[in-house]
Amino acid sequence: MYKKIVFPVLSQIDPEKVHYWAMGALVAALKMPIIGNIIKSSFNSKSEGLERDVFGLRFKNPVGLAAGFDKNAQWIDELATLGFGFIEIGTVTPKAQDGNPKPRLFRLKKDLALINRMGFNNGGVDKVVENLKKRKSDILVGGNIGKNKLTPNENALSDYQITFRALFDYVDYFVVNVSSPNTPGLRDLQEKGPLTEILVALQTENGQKDKPKPILLKIAPDLTDTQLEDIVEIVNTAGIAGVIATNTTLSRADLQTSDADVAEIGAGGLSGKPLTHRATEVVEFLHTKSKGSFDIIGVGGIYTGKDAEEKFAAGAKLVQVYSGFVYEGPSIAKNINAYLTKAKL
């Protein structure tokens, strides 16, 4: 029903407007006792046999929602009813920022893909903490953290420390985002020197806590093999828990959408089906080169249980969806988990 009726209608409307409209509708529906119970029973996953113990946390199932969907942690309770095993909020920055000018989110329907240049739009860490304090669900929540656009790279560590400290008591794990293509200069922080500095500093502070939280690094799919080898070294040197592979890509190769339409959209990170193979390659490369010394969350082009299975076969311990959620609809986590249960994965 979603793919044949609902999505074709919604896809005629600006995708960012649809995002907020759809979540508003879910919030309203869940407040109605009968409809709310139907939603919860229809979409929630049976978790028997799907539990995963990864970087010291117990996940009820391995299918999570990637960062970028719930930037301000305002819909955790509602999204938890859709069967996800975990939800990643953000990217969160110390200060509120509007992000890039609209329109900034685009569908490539022929490719089952999205292009976004959101630019870390969020209400700032204080607002996010307020929202986290209100949540009722016990679903695991990750905090994806970044730097403000106006913060120069030489001061980036301070931004990451501010958000880390503010969110520490309210999230279950952290993700250091230095790989979004939509904040000028951010990807320069993936270079060995600055990245090592940031991760070592955060992990050192983390180690001084009574109960340290897992810290992960989110990387771009556009890194070379040499850069990925550096990532393995940096992660092991810093002693963080793992890597999320991958963020969106700058590549526009092999798209079904016309070159003219893609050019008209302009800059931004591409996500969805065109990223499936490359994201899996990166997962496999990291897993092989690291000899499994850290855990990997696979993300990029996951729409079906088969897609998730490929990420697990490559070495991922967990997976996340984003574009697949948009194109497949609210049953995506349930459907993937049903496949995993049947395949005994």
C-alpha positions as CSV (number, residue, x, y, z in Angstrom):
1,M,0.0,0.0,0.0
2,Y,2.7,2.5,0.9
3,K,4.8,2.0,-2.2
4,K,1.8,1.8,-4.6
5,I,-0.4,4.5,-3.1
6,V,1.1,6.6,-0.3
7,F,4.6,7.2,-1.7
8,P,3.4,8.2,-5.2
9,V,1.2,10.9,-3.7
10,L,3.8,12.1,-1.1
11,S,6.5,12.2,-3.8
12,Q,4.7,15.0,-5.5
13,I,5.4,17.3,-2.5
14,D,8.6,18.9,-1.4
15,P,10.4,16.1,0.6
16,E,11.4,18.2,3.5
17,K,7.8,19.3,4.0
18,V,6.6,15.7,3.7
19,H,9.1,14.7,6.4
20,Y,7.6,17.0,9.0
21,W,4.0,16.4,7.8
22,A,4.4,12.6,8.1
23,M,6.0,12.7,11.5
24,G,3.3,15.1,12.7
25,A,0.7,12.6,11.4
26,L,2.4,9.8,13.3
27,V,2.5,11.8,16.5
28,A,-1.2,12.5,16.2
29,A,-2.2,9.0,15.3
30,L,-0.3,7.5,18.3
31,K,-2.3,9.7,20.6
32,M,-5.5,8.0,19.5
33,P,-5.8,4.8,21.7
34,I,-7.3,2.5,19.1
35,I,-5.2,3.7,16.1
36,G,-2.1,3.9,18.2
37,N,-2.4,0.3,19.3
38,I,-2.9,-0.8,15.7
39,I,0.2,1.0,14.6
40,K,2.3,-0.5,17.4
41,S,1.1,-4.0,16.7
42,S,1.4,-3.6,12.9
43,F,4.9,-2.3,12.7
44,N,6.7,-3.5,15.8
45,S,9.2,-6.3,15.3
46,K,9.2,-9.6,17.1
47,S,12.7,-9.6,18.5
48,E,13.2,-13.2,19.5
49,G,16.6,-14.3,18.2
50,L,17.5,-10.9,16.9
51,E,19.2,-9.4,19.9
52,R,22.8,-8.3,19.4
53,D,25.5,-7.5,22.0
54,V,27.7,-4.9,20.3
55,F,30.2,-2.5,21.9
56,G,28.9,-3.4,25.3
57,L,25.3,-2.6,24.5
58,R,22.3,-4.9,24.1
59,F,20.3,-4.1,21.0
60,K,16.8,-5.7,20.7
61,N,17.4,-6.1,17.0
62,P,20.2,-5.0,14.6
63,V,18.2,-2.5,12.4
64,G,18.6,1.1,13.3
65,L,17.5,4.5,12.0
66,A,20.5,6.6,10.8
67,A,21.2,10.1,11.9
68,G,19.6,12.9,9.9
69,F,16.0,11.8,10.3
70,D,15.4,12.9,13.9
71,K,17.9,15.7,14.2
72,N,16.6,17.1,17.4
73,A,15.5,14.0,19.3
74,Q,11.9,15.1,19.1
75,W,10.3,11.8,17.8
76,I,12.2,9.0,19.6
77,D,9.1,7.6,21.2
78,E,7.1,7.6,18.0
79,L,9.9,6.1,15.9
80,A,10.5,3.4,18.5
81,T,7.0,2.1,17.7
82,L,8.1,1.2,14.1
83,G,10.3,-1.7,15.1
84,F,13.8,-0.1,15.0
85,G,16.4,-1.6,17.3
86,F,18.1,1.8,17.9
87,I,17.8,5.4,16.8
88,E,20.6,7.8,16.1
89,I,19.8,11.5,16.6
90,G,21.5,14.5,15.1
91,T,23.8,15.6,13.8
92,V,23.9,17.9,16.9
93,T,26.1,21.0,17.1
94,P,26.8,23.2,20.2
95,K,24.8,26.1,18.9
96,A,21.5,26.1,16.9
97,Q,21.9,26.6,13.2
98,D,19.4,26.8,10.3
99,G,21.5,24.8,7.8
100,N,21.7,25.6,4.2
101,P,19.1,27.5,2.1
102,K,16.0,25.6,0.9
103,P,15.3,23.6,-1.1
104,R,18.0,21.2,0.2
105,L,16.5,17.7,0.0
106,F,15.7,16.1,-3.4
107,R,14.4,12.7,-4.6
108,L,16.0,10.8,-7.4
109,K,13.0,8.4,-7.8
110,K,14.5,6.5,-10.8
111,D,17.5,5.6,-8.7
112,L,15.7,5.1,-5.3
113,A,18.0,7.8,-4.0
114,L,18.1,11.1,-2.2
115,I,20.4,14.1,-2.5
116,N,20.6,16.4,0.5
117,R,22.6,19.4,1.5
118,M,20.9,20.1,4.8
119,G,24.0,21.5,6.5
120,F,23.6,20.2,10.1
121,N,20.3,22.1,10.7
122,N,19.4,21.5,14.4
123,G,18.2,23.3,17.5
124,G,21.6,23.1,19.2
125,V,22.7,20.8,22.0
126,D,20.7,22.4,24.8
127,K,17.4,22.0,22.9
128,V,18.3,18.4,22.1
129,V,18.9,17.6,25.8
130,E,15.5,19.1,26.7
131,N,13.9,16.7,24.2
132,L,15.9,13.7,25.4
133,K,14.8,14.4,29.0
134,K,11.2,14.0,27.9
135,R,11.4,10.6,26.1
136,K,9.7,7.6,27.6
137,S,10.9,4.8,25.3
138,D,13.9,2.6,26.5
139,I,15.1,2.2,22.9
140,L,18.9,2.7,22.5
141,V,19.8,6.2,21.3
142,G,23.0,7.3,19.7
143,G,24.2,10.9,19.6
144,N,25.7,12.0,16.3
145,I,27.8,15.1,17.0
146,G,29.4,17.7,14.7
147,K,30.8,21.2,14.6
148,N,29.0,24.4,13.8
149,K,29.5,25.8,10.3
150,L,31.2,29.0,11.6
151,T,33.6,27.2,13.8
152,P,37.0,27.0,12.1
153,N,38.6,23.6,11.8
154,E,41.4,24.5,14.2
155,N,38.7,24.9,16.9
156,A,36.6,21.9,15.9
157,L,37.7,19.8,18.9
158,S,36.0,22.3,21.3
159,D,32.7,21.9,19.5
160,Y,32.8,18.1,19.7
161,Q,33.7,18.3,23.4
162,I,30.8,20.6,24.1
163,T,28.3,18.3,22.6
164,F,29.9,15.2,24.0
165,R,29.7,16.6,27.6
166,A,26.2,17.9,27.2
167,L,24.7,14.7,25.7
168,F,26.7,12.2,27.8
169,D,24.0,11.4,30.4
170,Y,21.2,11.1,27.8
171,V,22.5,8.9,25.0
172,D,23.8,5.4,24.8
173,Y,26.6,5.8,22.3
174,F,28.3,8.6,20.4
175,V,29.1,9.1,16.7
176,V,31.8,11.6,15.6
177,N,30.7,13.0,12.3
178,V,33.5,14.5,10.2
179,S,32.2,13.1,6.9
180,S,29.2,15.2,5.9
181,P,29.8,16.9,2.6
182,N,27.4,19.7,3.4
183,T,29.5,21.7,5.9
184,P,32.4,23.5,4.2
185,G,35.8,22.0,5.1
186,L,34.3,19.4,7.5
187,R,35.8,16.4,5.5
188,D,39.2,17.9,6.0
189,L,38.9,16.6,9.6
190,Q,39.1,13.1,8.2
191,E,42.8,13.6,7.6
192,K,45.0,11.7,10.0
193,G,46.3,14.5,12.2
194,P,43.1,16.4,13.1
195,L,41.0,13.2,13.3
196,T,43.4,11.5,15.7
197,E,43.5,14.6,17.8
198,I,39.7,14.7,18.1
199,L,39.2,11.0,18.7
200,V,42.0,10.7,21.3
201,A,40.8,13.7,23.2
202,L,37.2,12.5,23.3
203,Q,38.2,8.9,24.2
204,T,40.5,10.2,26.9
205,E,37.7,12.2,28.5
206,N,35.4,9.2,28.0
207,G,37.8,6.9,29.9
208,Q,37.6,9.2,32.9
209,K,33.9,8.6,33.3
210,D,32.5,6.1,35.8
211,K,30.7,4.4,32.9
212,P,32.3,5.3,29.5
213,K,30.0,5.3,26.5
214,P,31.0,3.8,23.1
215,I,32.4,6.3,20.6
216,L,32.1,5.6,16.9
217,L,33.4,7.4,13.8
218,K,31.2,8.0,10.8
219,I,33.2,8.0,7.6
220,A,32.6,9.0,3.9
221,P,32.4,6.4,1.2
222,D,34.6,8.5,-1.0
223,L,37.9,7.7,0.9
224,T,40.7,5.9,-0.9
225,D,42.1,2.6,0.2
226,T,45.1,4.4,1.7
227,Q,42.8,6.7,3.6
228,L,40.7,3.8,4.9
229,E,43.9,2.1,6.1
230,D,44.6,5.3,8.0
231,I,41.1,5.1,9.5
232,V,41.9,1.6,10.8
233,E,45.1,2.8,12.4
234,I,43.4,5.9,13.9
235,V,40.5,4.0,15.3
236,N,42.8,1.5,17.0
237,T,45.2,4.2,18.2
238,A,42.3,6.2,19.8
239,G,40.7,3.0,21.2
240,I,37.2,4.0,20.2
241,A,34.5,1.3,19.8
242,G,34.0,1.3,16.0
243,V,33.0,2.9,12.7
244,I,29.8,3.7,10.9
245,A,30.3,3.1,7.2
246,T,29.2,5.1,5.4
247,N,27.9,8.6,5.1
248,T,26.6,10.1,1.8
249,T,28.7,10.2,-1.4
250,L,29.7,13.1,-3.7
251,S,29.8,10.6,-6.6
252,R,27.1,10.9,-9.3
253,A,28.3,7.9,-11.3
254,D,25.9,5.4,-13.0
255,L,22.6,7.2,-12.2
256,Q,19.4,6.6,-14.1
257,T,18.3,10.2,-13.5
258,S,19.4,12.4,-16.4
259,D,22.6,14.4,-16.1
260,A,20.6,17.6,-16.6
261,D,18.3,16.9,-13.7
262,V,21.2,16.0,-11.5
263,A,23.0,19.1,-12.5
264,E,19.9,21.2,-11.7
265,I,19.8,19.8,-8.2
266,G,23.3,20.8,-7.6
267,A,25.6,20.1,-4.6
268,G,24.9,17.6,-1.8
269,G,25.4,14.1,-0.5
270,L,23.9,11.2,-2.4
271,S,22.3,8.4,-0.5
272,G,20.2,5.3,-1.3
273,K,20.5,2.5,-3.8
274,P,23.4,3.9,-5.8
275,L,25.5,3.7,-2.6
276,T,24.7,0.0,-1.8
277,H,27.8,-1.6,-3.4
278,R,30.3,1.0,-2.3
279,A,29.1,1.1,1.3
280,T,29.4,-2.7,1.4
281,E,32.9,-2.5,0.0
282,V,34.0,-0.1,2.7
283,V,32.6,-2.3,5.4
284,E,34.4,-5.3,4.1
285,F,37.7,-3.4,3.6
286,L,37.6,-2.1,7.2
287,H,36.6,-5.4,8.7
288,T,39.4,-7.2,6.8
289,K,42.2,-4.7,7.4
290,S,41.3,-4.3,11.1
291,K,41.0,-8.1,11.5
292,G,37.8,-7.4,13.3
293,S,39.4,-5.3,16.0
294,F,36.5,-2.9,16.1
295,D,32.8,-3.1,15.4
296,I,31.2,-1.7,12.3
297,I,27.7,-0.4,11.6
298,G,26.8,-0.7,7.9
299,V,24.7,2.0,6.3
300,G,24.1,2.8,2.7
301,G,21.5,1.5,0.3
302,I,19.7,-0.8,2.6
303,Y,16.2,-1.4,1.5
304,T,15.6,-5.1,2.1
305,G,16.6,-8.0,4.3
306,K,18.9,-9.1,1.5
307,D,20.7,-5.8,1.5
308,A,21.2,-6.0,5.3
309,E,22.4,-9.6,4.9
310,E,25.1,-8.4,2.5
311,K,26.3,-5.8,5.0
312,F,26.5,-8.5,7.8
313,A,28.4,-10.9,5.5
314,A,30.9,-8.1,4.8
315,G,31.5,-7.7,8.5
316,A,28.9,-5.3,9.9
317,K,27.5,-6.0,13.3
318,L,24.5,-3.7,13.0
319,V,22.8,-1.8,10.1
320,Q,21.1,1.5,9.7
321,V,18.5,2.8,7.2
322,Y,17.6,6.3,6.0
323,S,16.7,6.5,2.3
324,G,15.2,3.0,2.5
325,F,12.8,4.3,5.2
326,V,11.7,7.0,2.8
327,Y,11.1,4.7,-0.2
328,E,10.0,1.5,1.6
329,G,7.9,3.1,4.2
330,P,7.3,2.6,8.0
331,S,7.4,-1.2,7.7
332,I,11.1,-1.4,6.6
333,A,12.5,-2.4,10.0
334,K,9.8,-5.0,10.5
335,N,10.4,-6.4,7.0
336,I,14.1,-6.6,7.4
337,N,13.9,-8.2,10.8
338,A,11.4,-10.7,9.5
339,Y,13.9,-11.7,6.8
340,L,16.7,-11.9,9.3
341,T,14.6,-14.1,11.6
342,K,13.7,-16.5,8.7
343,A,17.3,-16.6,7.5
344,K,18.5,-17.2,11.1
345,L,21.0,-14.3,10.9
